[in-house]
Amino acid sequence: MKTAIFKSSSKSDLDLLVKLAKKLGIEVSLLSNDEVEDKALSNAIRMGRTGKHIDTDTFLQDLKK
């Protein structure tokens, strides 16, 4: 399965793409801005996970620098 994400400032253009996709038998899901941000944050967390434990105090000191 492949996924495409379209973002447009034009509601009419986006509606046209959605209508075309549905006509072609492509499943369409419209996401709110919050859902897009949640997915991006989830992806960033997943990509940043190393599985290693770090010392909290050292981490907080590094953030303050």
N, C-alpha and C positions, 0 to 999 in steps of 0.2 A: 504494500500500500504506500502511496506517495501522498504528501500533504502540501498544499500551497496556501499561503496567507496573502491576502490582498488588503491594503490599507489605502483608503482614498478620502480626500476632503470633499469629494463630490458624491453625495448620496445617490444621485441618479445613475452615475457611472457604475457604482458598486451594485446597485439594484439590477442593472443590465447584466453584469457579470454573473450575479447569482441566478438570474432568470435563465441565462444561457447554460450555466452549469447544470441546473436542474433539468433543462430540456435535453441535455446530453446524457442524463442519467447519473450525474456526479452528485454524491452526497454533499450537502452544504451545511455548515455550522457557523452561525454568526456569534462572535465573541464580544463581550463588553470590554471596555478599556481595563477594568479591574481584572478580568479573566486573562487578558493578554499580559498584564503586569505580573500576575500570579504565576503564569507559565514561565515567563522570563526569569523570575526570581528562583523558581524551582529548578530551572535548568542551570542557573549560575551556581546554586548551592550544590547540585549534583556534580557539576564539573570541578568545583573547588574542593570537594571532599578528597582527602588523601588517605584516610583511615589511620593516620598517626595522631597520637594524643600530644597536646602541647601544654606547657605550663601556663595557667591563666594569668598569673602575675607578670610573667615575662611578656606575654601577648599584650596585656594592657599597657605595660611600660613602653612597648614598641609603638603602640597606637598614639601615645602621648608625644612621641618624638616628632 
